[in-house]
């Protein structure tokens, strides 16, 4: 195993451990802003993969860059969908019908 590969694997493992330690200490009320911030970072990954795809020359590099752009796009879109779902939980519910036996506003009149 080359020293460069060993150094890269060491940095990768330390980044995983550090990321897990940081994320596990985030309170539940901050997960939505954290997700939105992560979406902006994933947008940068998407732009980087598109730049690499633009400079791809042979068939293998074009195929790999297409896969990278597709995965980065799915990551960005999925992140915004999850963020939107999380924000929907904080919206107010519609007012309930009155307790005096009145019909709901959208119920047909008899």
Secondary structure as the mmCIF struct_conf table of DSSP 4:
data_model
#
loop_
_struct_conf.conf_type_id
_struct_conf.id
_struct_conf.beg_label_comp_id
_struct_conf.beg_label_asym_id
_struct_conf.beg_label_seq_id
_struct_conf.end_label_comp_id
_struct_conf.end_label_asym_id
_struct_conf.end_label_seq_id
HELX_RH_AL_P HELX_RH_AL_P1 UNK A 3 UNK A 24
TURN_TY1_P TURN_TY1_P1 UNK A 25 UNK A 25
BEND BEND1 UNK A 26 UNK A 26
HELX_RH_3T_P HELX_RH_3T_P1 UNK A 28 UNK A 30
HELX_RH_AL_P HELX_RH_AL_P2 UNK A 31 UNK A 54
TURN_TY1_P TURN_TY1_P2 UNK A 55 UNK A 55
BEND BEND2 UNK A 58 UNK A 58
HELX_RH_AL_P HELX_RH_AL_P3 UNK A 59 UNK A 88
TURN_TY1_P TURN_TY1_P3 UNK A 89 UNK A 90
BEND BEND3 UNK A 91 UNK A 91
HELX_LH_PP_P HELX_LH_PP_P1 UNK A 92 UNK A 98
TURN_TY1_P TURN_TY1_P4 UNK A 99 UNK A 100
BEND BEND4 UNK A 101 UNK A 101
HELX_LH_PP_P HELX_LH_PP_P2 UNK A 102 UNK A 104
TURN_TY1_P TURN_TY1_P5 UNK A 105 UNK A 106
BEND BEND5 UNK A 107 UNK A 107
HELX_LH_PP_P HELX_LH_PP_P3 UNK A 108 UNK A 109
#
